Amino acid sequence: MTGGGGGRWLARRLAQSVAIIFAVVTFIFILIHLAPGRPCSENLDPRVCAQLSAQFGLDKPIVVQYWRYLVELAHGNLGMSFSLRRPVWDALVETVPFTLQLAGAALLLDFLLGLALGIYQASRANRLPDVILGNATLFIYSLPTFWLALILLLVFGEKLHWFPVGGASDPIFCPVVDSLYCVADRFWHLVLPAATLGVVGAAGTARFQRAAMLEVASQDYVRTARAKGVSERQIVLRHQLRNALLSFITRFGLAFPFLLTGAVLVETIFAWPGMGRLAFDAILTRDYPLVTASALIASTVVVAGNLLADILLGVADPRLRVHSTADADVVTA
Amino acid sequence: MTFGNWFAVLVALVVAAEFVRMLRRRALAQERWRRFFRHRTTSWGLGILTFLVLVALAAPLVAPFDPNRQLDIVHLTNRAPSWTFPLGTDPLSRDVWSRTAYGARVSLGIGALGALVAVALGTLVGAIAGYYRRWIDSVLMRGVDVGLALPRIFILLMAVALWDGLPFAALVITIGLTSWFGTSRLVRAEVLALRQRDFVVAARALGADSGRVIFRHVLPNAAAPIIVSAALGVGNVLLLEASLSFLGIGIAPPDASWGNMIADGAPAIYTAPWSTLFPGLAIALVVMSLNAVADGVRDALDPRETP
């Protein structure tokens, strides 16, 4: 990405990303308004329901509602939540940090453990440690996250009492995080939910990284390095790992959808007050503005993950620095 | 569980083992199939899958009780595994083994059918985009970009929750319609590479129409990634259905799927973990076997030698 070509590439990718997010929001908006059922509960007097619908503009044609939503969105206004009776923005500001903490911890565990295992396995390829770890990661990678969450809860929460069985903090001593003890308390509550997501992800990362390392291992430059007498440790770290990390960057971009899906389930099971649980409840109560806003955030995260991976890849791999100055994409080798 | 049920399970086990052994014997003749069986996990995966498919097909023979019958809501709730109830009973006094056997029909059925819809659609879109290129390619691939950015769990939750529980067929189609984006990208890349090859050019020069070229010349040569993504797809769809059923919006009770069995057992997990444990293990076994088989297919059909 040298000079104007890189800048233009970035601008084009950014525009594409915004267009994708826009399309997602439109799709969700249409889907949710096509669905049968209204946000009013069944016990509500129909007249009150009609009045409330008018108040929120739900009696207008869908095109008008869509236009209004877009105008509000352009002003940074996500609307009012029906079920929470407060601005969607406030609800999100409260819950998104919890999901970020959960996803961040899970991602860290996923990558650190997964990379370490994958590199270790590749260095012992097809020998006993590799075979044992290979079978173990295959099994863990195949576990349903929500089931693993329940089992961890049963073993480490209920039977061994090592970790709390739900929530994000001690409701009596730490309603707000205002001391070192409360920070520790938050970490203590975070262990099981993050481990659920992180361990399953790490198993996938380990399998992926092992394959990537072995793919690189058969390349000529590795053989050359070995012939030159470079130490095995140097070969693994400088020749194999650095090149295998390139495909790892792509995986990094793909980790976000998995974390989002997992967050809905894991947050529900561990009563973690994050965005996933909020969105799930919003869908059940037909809270249109809240659902659309959650989808907006979720798709932004996915698209941003892909964009970030592409940029990192361009930075890390000189072969992929594309000049899009001319009509054709020229790859500078 | 009666003697007949145990015998049926035993027969299923033997048939599955023999089936895999027969395949392995045949495989020795051909290099490609030898590669398929190179890892021991592939044989195990194939055996486990065969066994569970047999159990699903022969559910009335292997299951001692009606899966939805509450046997005795007073005395037989949350019974630990025993000879009568090999996997215990659930909080509603239903036999967990019988429900697991019948649940296999639903879970494996949704997995296979959902993946079939997804892979068929993904292959079709990918082939059209890759073969015709130009504006068709641009339009389709921008659509796929959006599809990949859609938070799939949201779409499914919305579809299922807002329409108040979908029937089986609608659930399969909804899952299939939201799962094909990855496959289509994969197939498109293959087709783009294949359409330049001499045999495709030759077929076109001989006057074969586009449909014939795509289906007879291009797609058969892209079989490897399609088969692999189908095998992985079955596992993904199965996990997805289980998640939805666990959240209470997939397969409607009282019918058993492995996902809603976990949901049913979860409230009693501290006193009766077996009604949660076993359906989850069944899911893990199937997904693991599919991953192992997919690895084998990749080894067998990948022309490059992988270590």
Boltz contact constraints between the chains, C-beta under 6 A:
constraints:
  - contact:
      token1: [A, 20]
      token2: [B, 145]
      max_distance: 6.0
  - contact:
      token1: [A, 20]
      token2: [B, 146]
      max_distance: 6.0
  - contact:
      token1: [A, 20]
      token2: [B, 149]
      max_distance: 6.0
  - contact:
      token1: [A, 23]
      token2: [B, 146]
      max_distance: 6.0
  - contact:
      token1: [A, 24]
      token2: [B, 149]
      max_distance: 6.0
  - contact:
      token1: [A, 24]
      token2: [B, 150]
      max_distance: 6.0
  - contact:
      token1: [A, 31]
      token2: [B, 158]
      max_distance: 6.0
  - contact:
      token1: [A, 35]
      token2: [B, 162]
      max_distance: 6.0
  - contact:
      token1: [A, 138]
      token2: [B, 288]
      max_distance: 6.0
  - contact:
      token1: [A, 139]
      token2: [B, 288]
      max_distance: 6.0
  - contact:
      token1: [A, 142]
      token2: [B, 284]
      max_distance: 6.0
  - contact:
      token1: [A, 142]
      token2: [B, 287]
      max_distance: 6.0
  - contact:
      token1: [A, 142]
      token2: [B, 288]
      max_distance: 6.0
  - contact:
      token1: [A, 142]
      token2: [B, 291]
      max_distance: 6.0
  - contact:
      token1: [A, 143]
      token2: [B, 284]
      max_distance: 6.0
  - contact:
      token1: [A, 144]
      token2: [B, 239]
      max_distance: 6.0
  - contact:
      token1: [A, 144]
      token2: [B, 242]
      max_distance: 6.0
  - contact:
      token1: [A, 144]
      token2: [B, 283]
      max_distance: 6.0
  - contact:
      token1: [A, 146]
      token2: [B, 246]
      max_distance: 6.0
  - contact:
      token1: [A, 147]
      token2: [B, 262]
      max_distance: 6.0
  - contact:
      token1: [A, 147]
      token2: [B, 280]
      max_distance: 6.0
  - contact:
      token1: [A, 150]
      token2: [B, 266]
      max_distance: 6.0
  - contact:
      token1: [A, 150]
      token2: [B, 269]
      max_distance: 6.0
  - contact:
      token1: [A, 150]
      token2: [B, 276]
      max_distance: 6.0
  - contact:
      token1: [A, 154]
      token2: [B, 269]
      max_distance: 6.0
  - contact:
      token1: [A, 154]
      token2: [B, 273]
      max_distance: 6.0
  - contact:
      token1: [A, 158]
      token2: [B, 270]
      max_distance: 6.0
  - contact:
      token1: [A, 214]
      token2: [B, 307]
      max_distance: 6.0
  - contact:
      token1: [A, 260]
      token2: [B, 151]
      max_distance: 6.0
  - contact:
      token1: [A, 261]
      token2: [B, 153]
      max_distance: 6.0
  - contact:
      token1: [A, 264]
      token2: [B, 153]
      max_distance: 6.0
  - contact:
      token1: [A, 265]
      token2: [B, 243]
      max_distance: 6.0
  - contact:
      token1: [A, 283]
      token2: [B, 157]
      max_distance: 6.0
  - contact:
      token1: [A, 283]
      token2: [B, 158]
      max_distance: 6.0
  - contact:
      token1: [A, 283]
      token2: [B, 161]
      max_distance: 6.0
  - contact:
      token1: [A, 284]
      token2: [B, 161]
      max_distance: 6.0
  - contact:
      token1: [A, 295]
      token2: [B, 151]
      max_distance: 6.0
  - contact:
      token1: [A, 295]
      token2: [B, 154]
      max_distance: 6.0
  - contact:
      token1: [A, 298]
      token2: [B, 151]
      max_distance: 6.0
  - contact:
      token1: [A, 299]
      token2: [B, 149]
      max_distance: 6.0
  - contact:
      token1: [A, 299]
      token2: [B, 151]
      max_distance: 6.0
  - contact:
      token1: [A, 302]
      token2: [B, 149]
      max_distance: 6.0
  - contact:
      token1: [A, 303]
      token2: [B, 149]
      max_distance: 6.0
